[in-house]
């Protein structure tokens, strides 16, 4: 009885920290969308280079209409349309979290002007630096449970109904969007060779951005295994199950020095859930001994489907 009461008090203290964590994540999403808008408006558009994703599609609309339809306007309209669809297919929770990122990305596209003269005169350096710049901050945005909407929403909807890998859907959409820019009058004005170069620059930008996102989010895609040596195994296990929504297993162990029997709590989670588990353990038993190790692949309920391991 005392154990349950103590656990409830510890979980109550943990829940009190959640609003501050949420505020921190929302602020990081706001800050991380600034470099995205900077890279597009200051590096890509002045060189007439179209990147991938929904932003690339908005660039195409911008150039095709003779700059009459600004990027921020088409970004807002298309994202709202996709968010409405996502709300009824993927769920309102995802849509509400994404609205925040979409709103600020659109706002920065509106606030940050398109440079009349490219900041970097070399288009190759512009796409390399812009891609790395964008990808790194997008990775941080994703690590803070943020999203900028766009083709990510399309990929998530397709993945839900057809079980196609999201990466494949995103790759196909990026290739179609970037390749279609070849027919824009603005790009055709550079000649066939120049148009092909701009398409290659767009592909390079997308590749650099995706690589940077993967590099930053490497720990998010991987899974981790925890071995928790504690005097409060039941309380920690219940907290992980109820708060982190991950299963736990008790391992019977014996201290090598004091020969006392003990239970070791072991659990596997996504890397981005590590901070939550550490906070729970620290709130319940600050003296716990925790071992964390990377897991190459985890298949089954709550992780990748078993078929992916073939």
N, C-alpha and C positions, 0 to 999 in steps of 0.2 A: 504493500500500500504506500509506504514511504517512498519506495523506488519510483512508482508511477507519479506520485506528486512531485518528486524532485525532477523527473524527466519533463513533466508538463511545465514546470518553472523554467527549466533550461531551454525548452523549445520556445517558450514565450519570449525569453530574452533574444533568442535567435530571430524570431519573427519581427522583433522591434528593429532589427538591423536591415530588414528587407527593403523598407522604403528608401533608405539611404543608398542601398545598392542599386535600386531601380533608378533613382535620380542620377547617380553616377553614370549608369549606362545610357540614359537619355541624353545627358550632356555630351558624352563621348560620341554618340551618333550625330549630334549637331556639329561637333567639331570635325569629325571625319568626313563629312560630306562637303566641306569647304575645298579640300584639295581636289576632289573629283570635279567640281565645277570649274576650278581654276585650270586644271589640265585641259578640259574641253574648250573653254572659252578663250584661253590664252595661248594654247599650244596647237590643238587639233584644228579648230575652225579657221584660224587665220591661214593655215596651210592647206585648207580645203581637203582635209583628211578625215574620212569617216571611220569611226571605231565600231565595235560590235555592240550588241544589246539594244535596249530601247532608246538609249541616248543616240546611238548611231542612226537609228530610224528617224529620230527627231532631227538629226543633222541633215538627213536626206530631205526631209520635208522643208527644212530651212533653206537649203540650196535650191530645191526644186521650185519653190515659190518665190525665188528671187529675194530671199531674206525677209519676205513679208510676214511669214508666220515665225515668231521667235521660238527658240528652243525651249524656253521655260513654259510657254503656253502649250505646245504639243506634248511636252513631258507631263504636265499636269493633267491634260485631257486623257491621254492614253493610260496613264497610271490609274486614274480614277475609274476608267472603264475596266481595267484588269482587276482592280481591287474589289469592285462590286462583284465580278465573276468569282474571284477567289473567296470572298466572304460566304458565298453560297455553296462552294465546293470544298475548299480547304478548311474553312472555319473562320469565325469572326476574330478569334484571338490572334491568329496570324495577321489578319487584315488590319486590326487595330494597331499592332506593333509596327507594321510596315507603313501605315499612314504617317507616322512621325518622321520616319526617314525620308519618305517621298516628299512630304511638305517642305522639309528643310533643304533637300536637294533642289527642288523647284525654286525655292526662295533664293538660294545662292546663284542659280542660273540667271535669275532676274536681277540680283544685286550686282554680281560680278560682270562687268562689261566685256564684250568680245573685243579683243585687241585688234586695232586696225593694222598694226604691223606685228608679225610674230616675235615673241620674246626671244626665241632661239631661231636664228636664220636657217640652220641646218635642219631639214625636216626629219632626218633619221634620228638625230639627237633629241628632237622634240618628242618623237613617238617613244623612244627608249626611256627617257627621263619621265615623260608624262605617264607611260604605262607603269613604271616602277612606283612613281609617286601615288598614282591612283590605286594600284593594287595593294600597296602596303596599308594605306589608310582604310581601304574597304575591308581588308582582313581584320583590322582592329575593330571596325564597325560591326562585322559579323561576330567577332568574339564577344562583343557586348550585346549580343542578341538583337542586333539591328539589321535592317534590310533597306535597300534602295528601290525595291520593287522591280519593275521592268520585266525582262525575259525570265528572271528568277520565278516570277509568279506563273508564267506560262509553263516553265519546266516543272514546277511543283504540281500544277493541275494535270499535265500530261502524265507525270509519274504516278499520280494517284489512280488514274483510270487505265493506264496501259503498261505500267511497271517498267517503263523505259528509264535507263539511268539519266539523272538530271544533267550530268556532264555531257552526255551525248546530245540531249535536246538543246542545251545551250550552245554547243559547238555547231550544230546544224543551223540554228537561228543566226549565230554570228556570221557564219560563212555566207548565208543568203543575204543578210543585210549589207555586209561589206562589199560583196560582189555586185549587188544591184547598184551600188554607187557609181560603177563604171559608166553607166548611161546618163549620168547627170551632165547637163551642159557645162557646168562649172569645171568639172573634171575633164570632160571631152575637149575643152578649150586648150588643155595642155598637150593635145596630140595623143595618139594611141600609146606611144611609149610612156609619156608622162602620166596618162591615166592608169596604165598598168602599174607604174611605180607607186602611185597614190593608193591603189588597192593593196599592194604589198606593204606599204607603210601602215595601212589600217590593220592588216593582219598582224604585223609586228607589234603594233600597239596593244592589240587584244592579247597576243601571246605573252607579252611582258607583264601586262596587268594580271592575267590569270596566273602566271608563274609567281608573281609577288603575293597574290592572295593565298595561293597554296603554301608558299613559304611561311607566311605569317600565321596561317591557320593550321599548320602541320599538326600541332598538338590537339587542335579541335577535331580533326578527322580521325586521329588515332584514339585508341582506347587505353585505359590504364587499369592496373590491378592494385588494389590496396590490401595490405596486411596490417591490421590494427591490433596491437598488443595493449590491452587495457584492463583495468580493474572493473570496468563497467560495460562489459560486452553487450548485455541485453539492452541497455539504454541506448548505446550507440547504434546497435543494429536496428532498433525500432525507429530511431531518428532518421537513419539513412533510408529506411523503407518508406516512412511516411512523408519525409521532407524532400529527399533527393529522388524518390521513386525508383530505387534500385534494390535488387534482391541482395541478401547477405547469406553467408554460410559460416557456421561455427566450426573451427578446427580445434580438436582437443590437443593441448600441448602441456609441456612440463618445463619449468625453469631449469636451465642447466646448472645454475649456481645454488638456488635455494630449494630446488627439487619440488616446488609447489605446483600443483596442477592449475591450469588456466585455460581460458577459451580465447582463441584468436579469431577476430572478425575479418573475413575476407569478402571483398566485393569487386566487381568490375564495372567501370563507368566510362562514359565519354570523357576525353581530356578536358573539355570545357566545363565539365561538372566537378572537376577536381577541387576548385575553390570552394564550392558548396559543401563538399564532404569534409574538407579540412576545417571549415568554419564550424560545422556540426560537431566534429570530434573535439575541437578546441573548446567549444562551449560546454560540452559535457564532461570531458576529462582532459584538462590542460597537460597532464603528466603522461598522456598516452604516448606510446612509441609507434610511429607510423612508417611503413615502408611502401613506397610507390614505384611501380615499374611499368614500362611501356609494354603494350601487348600488340603484336603485329596484326592480328586479325581476330575478331570476335563475331561469331555467327549464332543466330538464334533469336529468341524473343527479346525485343527491345534493342536489337543491334541489326547487323546486316542479315539478309535472308540466307538460309543455309545453301541455296543454289549458287550464291556468289562465291562460295568457297571452292567450287569445282575447278 
